[in-house]
Amino acid sequence: MAVGLQGNGKTTTCTKLAAYYQKRGLKSAIVCADTFRAGAFDQTRQSCTKAKIAYFGSYTETNPVAIAQQGVQKFKKERFEVVIVDTSGRHKQERELFGEMVEISEAVKPDMTVLVLDASIGQAAEGQARAFKESADFGAIIVTKMDGHAKGGGAISAVAVTKTPIIFLGVGEHLHDLDRFSPHPFISKLLGLGDVQGLMEHMQDLATQNPDKQKEMAKKLEEGKLSIRDWREQIQNVMNMGPISKIASMIPGLPQEMLQGSDEEGSQRMKRMIYITDSMTASELDSDGSPFLLTGKDGKPTGLTWRVTRVAKGSGTSVREVEELLCQYRMMANMAKQAGGKNGWLSAMQKMQQAAGGKGRGANGMPTPGQIQAMQRAMPPGMLQQMQRQLRGGGGMQEMMKAMMQGQGGDQMDMEEMQRMMSQMGGGLGGLGGLGGGLGGLGGMPNMGDMFKMMGMGGPGGGR
Ligand SMILES: Nc1nc2c(ncn2[C@@H]2O[C@H](COP(=O)(O)OP(=O)(O)OP(=O)(O)O)[C@@H](O)[C@H]2O)c(=O)[nH]1
């Protein structure tokens, strides 16, 4: 059950929450018990329809307790796993409001009552939280509108007096603008140190949504084979991760020039890449790009085939853009080749995972010292030292990737070229698309934060 004053963002947050749980495979629904604000049910109906979430409410029933009861009963019968009751919020007549909240609560007996607070009230959150605590004893807090207010931090510290955990933060008006709150990553992001753990969780979420696909992709990566179609899937994965700036802020040490352009420009660029691939034939998509290349007698590319012009026309883009896309694909495919194979770092990571996978776990579910040693032994020589050096020296994910590649010897990835390519993609996440697919596909892989700890490097940023 969600409670809070009018305009705090309760209705919006209820839909975000339902979408959050639904995305994780839980059947979720919303009951709109806000009969006070005209249009509240319409708002729920519209946003739920858009997000494909089940909802219940009434245009005629004026008793919120009756609606809440009917809705919860209905969804329980239909075996919904998460049922969120949205209550009305008011500015005045607070006694009446609190009375109504208590009545609804007694009628539906919620497993948890959540107070929704607006970050813009800053320190005043303390008084509001206290008032609600006294009447509608809530068990958790969600602070909304954290995206637009410098006072947000004040609100977060002010509610500490209620000794109630903050579970989520609202960070925008869109459906997926809801972040799970946990203090360590929050502070880390505030200090510009990124949130690797959050990023990995985000990737794992994407992977759990489509485990078979991700396994397939990991297999292809292992074999070092990546077709244009596979790559398109990776671009789409990145697009599904949310606004690029949000993902980028989770990556420690990501250079600013890689974030050039707005989110809109970045996603527009990615969309154009999808349009280009949409204009390709099935056999071109499944190829390694060779149908677009003219080759000389020695097998080296000498130019582009007429198909490049055709694809540009068909997709409403330019020959240059198609050329760029083919170039970028080539780089990704080469990277996959280096990552895959018996001696690639994906296989090294798998070996490490197996080493850590022995029986039993130490405190906090962490591997035992023996397992950590086994993992360290499974690492290619020199890789651990390089990764440690990079991290201590303030290098980020990028540097780490570089270290991983160089650990292999043999062909080294041209990081400058890769960086240029990433920024062209708008936000520098092209590479992570592949990484997400690969890591996600390994299933059960410890998240990056845990990995660092296992390797004795402390958490993200812990080595500083
Ligand atoms: N920027 C930003 N806006 C938000 C966020 N959450 C909600 N909003 C906006 O805040 C306004 C009020 O949100 P509602 O969900 O209608 O508020 P409510 O608390 O349900 O209001 P009542 O139903 O009257 O109690 C809307 O314009 C939302 O789009 C957020 O996290 N960030």
The ligand as a Tripos MOL2 file, in Angstrom:
@<TRIPOS>MOLECULE
LIG
   32    34     1     0     0
SMALL
NO_CHARGES

@<TRIPOS>ATOM
      1 N1         10.8760   14.6280  -12.2950 N.pl3     1 LIG1
      2 C1         10.1290   13.7270  -11.6760 C.ar      1 LIG1
      3 N2          8.8000   13.8650  -11.6680 N.ar      1 LIG1
      4 C2          8.0590   12.9330  -11.0500 C.ar      1 LIG1
      5 C3          8.6570   11.8160  -10.3910 C.ar      1 LIG1
      6 N3          7.6610   11.0600   -9.8580 N.ar      1 LIG1
      7 C4          6.5090   11.6890  -10.1710 C.ar      1 LIG1
      8 N4          6.7200   12.8090  -10.8930 N.ar      1 LIG1
      9 C5          5.7520   13.8030  -11.4050 C.3       1 LIG1
     10 O1          5.0720   14.3820  -10.3160 O.3       1 LIG1
     11 C6          3.7550   14.7420  -10.6540 C.3       1 LIG1
     12 C7          2.7660   14.2070   -9.6290 C.3       1 LIG1
     13 O2          2.7670   12.8060   -9.6670 O.3       1 LIG1
     14 P1          1.4860   11.9250   -9.3260 P.3       1 LIG1
     15 O3          1.9040   10.5240   -9.4670 O.co2     1 LIG1
     16 O4          0.3140   12.3660  -10.0870 O.co2     1 LIG1
     17 O5          1.2730   12.3220   -7.8000 O.3       1 LIG1
     18 P2          0.3620   11.6610   -6.6690 P.3       1 LIG1
     19 O6          1.1500   11.6750   -5.4290 O.co2     1 LIG1
     20 O7         -0.1880   10.3740   -7.1250 O.co2     1 LIG1
     21 O8         -0.7970   12.6810   -6.5180 O.3       1 LIG1
     22 P3         -2.2260   12.3300   -5.9060 P.3       1 LIG1
     23 O9         -2.7490   11.2040   -6.7070 O.co2     1 LIG1
     24 O10        -2.9860   13.5860   -6.1190 O.co2     1 LIG1
     25 O11        -2.0240   12.0230   -4.5060 O.co2     1 LIG1
     26 C8          3.5400   14.1740  -12.0460 C.3       1 LIG1
     27 O12         3.6760   15.2200  -12.9830 O.3       1 LIG1
     28 C9          4.6670   13.1660  -12.2230 C.3       1 LIG1
     29 O13         5.0460   13.0180  -13.5640 O.3       1 LIG1
     30 C10        10.1010   11.7120  -10.3890 C.ar      1 LIG1
     31 O14        10.7090   10.7950   -9.8270 O.2       1 LIG1
     32 N5         10.7720   12.6880  -11.0530 N.ar      1 LIG1
@<TRIPOS>BOND
     1     1     2 1
     2     2     3 ar
     3     2    32 ar
     4     3     4 ar
     5     4     5 ar
     6     4     8 ar
     7     5     6 ar
     8     5    30 ar
     9     6     7 ar
    10     7     8 ar
    11     8     9 1
    12     9    10 1
    13     9    28 1
    14    10    11 1
    15    11    12 1
    16    11    26 1
    17    12    13 1
    18    13    14 1
    19    14    15 2
    20    14    16 1
    21    14    17 1
    22    17    18 1
    23    18    19 2
    24    18    20 1
    25    18    21 1
    26    21    22 1
    27    22    23 2
    28    22    24 1
    29    22    25 1
    30    26    27 1
    31    26    28 1
    32    28    29 1
    33    30    31 2
    34    30    32 ar
@<TRIPOS>SUBSTRUCTURE
     1 LIG1         1 GROUP 0 **** ****
